Every structure is written in structure tokens, then in C-alpha cells.
């Protein structure tokens, strides 16, 4: 399975105990609406499938996970600091009224002047605004997600149309 066919739900933060349990930070808000018995963890740029024996969320955003065949800390340790994905086909469909700027993760950004910039690979929350990251011409480019920048959003095609300030891309490309 390819990363494009999946959506990110969080990151394995560390191991927990000696029996292979993983602790993960889950930043996908609707994880409770998803029914899954397997997940994918990144390793060397590839997605590796794992069957889930146990997935518990004792507190908000924190999950304790046991995976099949990961029964010792030595097997769990290489999975720390890796992203966790689920297939797009099980992603819950959002009502348009529930859509937020954070949901632009994975959308393709298209600038009015420059054309396609790339997929949004990260959204950072700063005190005053959200910042999107795309890889454009082999460089990471950051731009604000605000009313003055976003000119349109196509939820069905997963595209966000932007009008970046003049010279912003030049900062990253020079």
C-alpha cells in the first residue's frame, strides 16, 4: 500500500513496558469513528502492515497499542518515532459543516500564479494561525492558512486554491 492511499492518524512516541506495548500520540480527531484491525507504520519510506491485538485510549490523544508478533521491547523499539497510517477507504466521511482548516492535511495546494505546489504534508498550529507545509521543487515551503491566502477549497477533489504573497516562494527557492 502507498502513503497516498492512506491517512495519518498519529505517531508512535515510545515503547511501554517490556512486552512490546507501544505508546502513540493520536492526532486524528475522529479515531473513535474508525473500526480497524490492522494499521500501517512507516519504515524506510514504506508502509509496513501490522495486525492490532489491542488499541486503548486511556486519555485524549494517547493510545496504548499491542501489535501481533510485536511481543517484546526489542521488537517494539524500532517502531518508536514512526508515523501510523490507516487506509483511505475506512476514513470517516466528514459533513461539510464539520470541515476545519486542519482537514486540509493531504490536500493539493494550487497557487493562482505558480500552479500546483504539492500536497500539504504538515499543518502546524502557531499562536495566531495555521501554517501549511508542501514540498515544491524539492524544497519545503511554508505558507499561512488564512482568509487572505485561501481563495477556494474543493473538498471532493481535495484541492485548496491559494494566492500566495508575491516573493514568498522566492524565499525558499533562492
C-alpha positions as CSV (number, residue, x, y, z in Angstrom):
1,X,0.0,0.0,0.0
2,X,1.2,3.5,-0.8
3,X,1.2,6.5,1.5
4,X,-1.2,8.3,-1.0
5,X,-3.8,5.5,-0.3
6,X,-3.7,6.1,3.4
7,X,-4.3,8.8,6.0
8,X,-2.1,9.6,9.0
9,X,-3.6,9.1,12.5
10,X,-0.6,9.7,14.7
11,X,2.9,8.8,15.7
12,X,4.4,6.1,17.9
13,X,6.1,8.0,20.6
14,X,7.8,5.3,22.6
15,X,7.6,1.7,23.9
16,X,5.8,1.0,27.1
17,X,6.9,-1.9,29.3
18,X,8.8,-5.0,28.3
19,X,6.1,-6.9,26.4
20,X,6.1,-4.8,23.2
21,X,3.4,-2.3,24.0
22,X,3.6,0.9,22.1
23,X,2.5,4.4,23.2
24,X,1.3,6.7,20.5
25,X,0.2,10.2,20.1
26,X,-3.1,10.2,18.0
27,X,-3.8,13.5,16.4
28,X,-6.6,12.2,14.1
29,X,-9.7,13.7,16.0
30,X,-12.2,11.1,14.7
31,X,-10.3,7.9,15.6
32,X,-13.3,6.7,17.6
33,X,-15.4,6.6,14.5
34,X,-12.9,4.3,12.7
35,X,-13.1,0.5,13.0
36,X,-9.8,-1.2,12.1
37,X,-8.0,-4.4,12.9
38,X,-4.8,-3.5,11.1
39,X,-2.6,-0.4,10.7
40,X,0.5,0.7,8.8
41,X,3.7,2.1,10.3
42,X,6.3,3.8,8.3
43,X,9.7,2.3,8.0
44,X,12.3,3.3,5.4
45,X,9.8,5.3,3.4
46,X,7.5,2.3,3.1
47,X,4.3,1.3,4.9
48,X,4.6,-1.9,6.9
49,X,1.2,-3.6,7.9
50,X,0.6,-4.8,11.4
51,X,-2.4,-6.5,12.9
52,X,-3.8,-4.9,16.0
53,X,-4.3,-7.0,19.1
54,X,-5.3,-4.2,21.4
55,X,-5.8,-0.4,20.9
56,X,-6.8,1.6,24.0
57,X,-7.1,5.3,24.5
58,X,-7.0,6.0,28.3
59,X,-6.8,9.7,27.7
60,X,-7.2,12.2,24.9
61,X,-4.6,11.8,22.1
62,X,-2.7,9.0,23.9
63,X,-3.1,5.4,22.7
64,X,-1.6,2.1,24.0
65,X,-1.2,-0.4,21.3
66,X,-0.3,-4.1,21.2
67,X,0.5,-5.4,17.7
68,X,0.5,-9.0,16.6
69,X,4.0,-10.5,16.6
70,X,5.4,-7.5,18.5
71,X,5.7,-9.2,21.9
72,X,9.0,-7.9,23.3
73,X,10.5,-4.5,23.8
74,X,13.3,-5.4,21.3
75,X,10.7,-5.8,18.6
76,X,8.8,-2.6,19.6
77,X,11.8,-0.3,19.9
78,X,12.4,0.1,16.1
79,X,8.8,1.3,15.8
80,X,9.3,4.3,18.1
81,X,9.1,7.8,16.4
82,X,7.3,6.3,13.3
83,X,4.1,7.6,11.8
84,X,0.9,5.5,11.9
85,X,-1.5,5.2,8.9
86,X,-4.8,3.7,8.1
87,X,-6.3,3.0,4.6
88,X,-8.3,5.9,3.0
89,X,-11.2,3.5,2.3
90,X,-12.0,3.4,6.1
91,X,-11.6,7.1,6.7
92,X,-14.9,8.6,8.0
93,X,-16.6,11.0,5.7
94,X,-17.0,14.4,7.2
95,X,-20.0,16.6,6.9
96,X,-19.2,19.8,5.1
97,X,-20.3,21.7,8.2
98,X,-17.6,19.9,10.3
99,X,-14.7,20.9,8.0
100,X,-11.9,22.9,9.5
101,X,-8.6,24.2,8.2
102,X,-6.8,21.3,9.9
103,X,-8.7,19.0,7.5
104,X,-6.6,20.4,4.6
105,X,-3.8,17.9,5.5
106,X,-3.2,15.8,2.4
107,X,-4.9,18.3,0.1
108,X,-3.1,19.5,-3.0
109,X,-2.3,23.2,-2.9
110,X,-2.6,25.2,-6.1
111,X,-1.4,28.8,-6.4
112,X,-3.1,31.3,-8.7
113,X,0.3,32.3,-10.3
114,X,2.6,29.2,-9.9
115,X,0.1,26.4,-10.4
116,X,0.3,23.2,-8.4
117,X,2.6,23.5,-5.3
118,X,2.2,19.9,-4.0
119,X,0.3,18.0,-1.3
120,X,0.1,19.6,2.2
121,X,2.3,17.3,4.3
122,X,2.0,19.1,7.6
123,X,-0.1,21.7,9.3
124,X,1.5,23.5,12.3
125,X,-0.6,25.4,14.7
126,X,1.1,28.7,15.8
127,X,-0.5,31.1,18.3
128,X,-2.1,33.3,15.7
129,X,-2.6,31.0,12.7
130,X,-2.1,27.6,11.0
131,X,0.9,27.1,8.7
132,X,0.9,24.5,5.9
133,X,3.9,22.8,4.6
134,X,4.3,21.5,1.0
135,X,7.3,20.2,-1.0
136,X,7.7,22.4,-4.0
137,X,10.6,21.9,-6.4
138,X,12.3,19.7,-3.9
139,X,12.1,22.3,-1.1
140,X,9.9,22.6,1.9
141,X,7.7,25.6,1.6
142,X,5.6,27.0,4.4
143,X,2.6,29.3,4.0
144,X,-0.2,30.6,6.2
145,X,-3.7,29.1,6.0
146,X,-5.8,32.3,6.3
147,X,-8.7,34.0,4.6
148,X,-6.3,36.3,2.7
149,X,-4.3,33.4,1.3
150,X,-7.0,30.8,0.6
151,X,-9.2,31.6,-2.4
152,X,-11.1,28.4,-2.6
153,X,-11.4,24.8,-1.3
154,X,-12.7,21.8,-3.3
155,X,-13.5,19.1,-0.6
156,X,-14.4,16.4,-3.2
157,X,-11.2,16.8,-5.2
158,X,-9.1,17.5,-2.1
159,X,-7.7,20.7,-3.5
160,X,-7.1,24.1,-1.8
161,X,-6.6,27.1,-4.0
162,X,-4.3,29.8,-2.7
163,X,-2.9,33.2,-3.7
164,X,0.5,33.4,-2.1
165,X,2.0,36.8,-1.4
166,X,4.5,37.9,-4.1
167,X,8.0,36.7,-3.4
168,X,7.1,34.1,-0.8
169,X,8.2,31.2,-3.0
170,X,11.4,33.0,-3.9
171,X,12.5,33.0,-0.3
172,X,12.5,29.2,-0.3
173,X,13.8,28.7,-3.9
174,X,16.8,31.1,-3.8
